[in-house]
Amino acid sequence: MYLADRSAPAGAKTAPEGGGPGRAAVVAPAVLALGTVSLITDISSEMVTAVLPLYLIAGLGLSPLGFGALDGVYNGVSALVQLTGGHLADRVRNHKLIAGIGYGLSALCKPLLLFAHSLGPISVILALERTGKGLRTAPRDALISLSTPAELQGRAFGVHRAMDTTGALLGPLAAFLILSVAVDGYDAVFGVSACIAVLGVVVLMLFVPSGGGDLRPRRSGADAGASAGPPRPDPVRLRDALDLLRLPRLRALALCAVLLGLTTVSDAFVYLLLQRRTGIGEQWFPLLALGTAAVFLLLAVPAGALADRIGRRTVFLTGHALLLAGYGLLLWAPDWPALPYLVLALHGMFYAATDGVLPAAVAATVPGRLRATGLALVGTGQALARFCCSLAFGAAWTLWGTGPALAAAAVGLLCCAAAAGFVLRPAAPDDTLTLPDGTLPDPARRP
């Protein structure tokens, strides 16, 4: 399990198949294509996400508890569907098909927001949109993993997350500009978001290769004949997915994702807390997400490469320490003019150190034929935990106020991070060994 140890065993070659010197840093075309799709889709999604908290609380009069419940549903539905999307992608052996269905469903939901002006319809639309996100997440990450050599997984996910975050950077900016010039600002944001989402689906269909197996380039020449025509794997069954939980390292990753997710306050609450703490005007609220996205964009690739080099456990836990520092600034820092910038910088550094590192670590523990399912198992646990955190934090805010609610989250994060550091401690070499494609070796052949 590479979250605990360096990603490549001693003496392992770092060049991808068929590559020469310097080719190890080349990102697979599939990763770049998927990054482009995510960039476009995130522009669409983040346009809505940037204005949604203010629209619901200031526009529709929703309470913090109500918003916490809605935000939890927004993430919880995605979590429950991730397992379905991951298993279906592995079962039909077409990750692009399942990802395309997910992207398409999310795109269809965007124009429906134009006709929903009460909490009930909005909740249903957001649940359907998150269903699309849940379907596409695991197949998309499986495509990234299967197209990348094992020792470069962190870099590949970092590149994808950087492109994805470029969309997250442009989305709030677009929403801000539209709100500044449009008469019916919110409806204009929802309409433009729908058009951009359709463009993302088109790019996926045209430029992302289909795949359910290893998408890396094959060797050429004499080696091609030896590696061509591998036997078709057995069909993926539901029991195979459940058997993944027998892998000790996958269980450890899932446990840590759940523990840390239970104390990770959602982005929307962080921005609302920052606005109330610093008195930022409502017209500037959509731009808060830009701070997080800008730092994430700058550091996603370096953080992924660093995780490949020094170990994913260290980078992953450091990211949560940075998030804890952000909580501390919101709670106890003086009213410095630089406070918003510091909090948003720490928030972005947290995502850079964790968002791509976790799936890279999961990919290193799961056989290729079950890659999407394994990614979905951990992603579902994390998302369900964050669903519970949104509900709990919204209730704590309503009952106790912002300060005690965030203090409780900070104490919980400190305890959970300490527990995760223990669970993810480096294990014996033969307990972490995996083959380059992520499959487990025959125990009889272990050194």
Secondary structure as UniProt FT lines:
FT   TURN            2..4
FT   TURN            10..11
FT   TURN            17..18
FT   TURN            21..22
FT   HELIX           23..25
FT   HELIX           29..54
FT   HELIX           55..59
FT   HELIX           64..92
FT   HELIX           95..109
FT   HELIX           110..115
FT   HELIX           119..146
FT   HELIX           150..152
FT   HELIX           153..181
FT   HELIX           185..207
FT   HELIX           222..227
FT   HELIX           238..243
FT   HELIX           244..246
FT   HELIX           248..261
FT   TURN            262..263
FT   HELIX           267..278
FT   HELIX           282..287
FT   HELIX           288..310
FT   HELIX           312..332
FT   TURN            337..338
FT   HELIX           339..354
FT   TURN            355..356
FT   HELIX           357..363
FT   TURN            364..365
FT   HELIX           368..370
FT   HELIX           371..400
FT   HELIX           402..423
FT   HELIX           429..432
FT   TURN            436..437
FT   HELIX           443..445
//
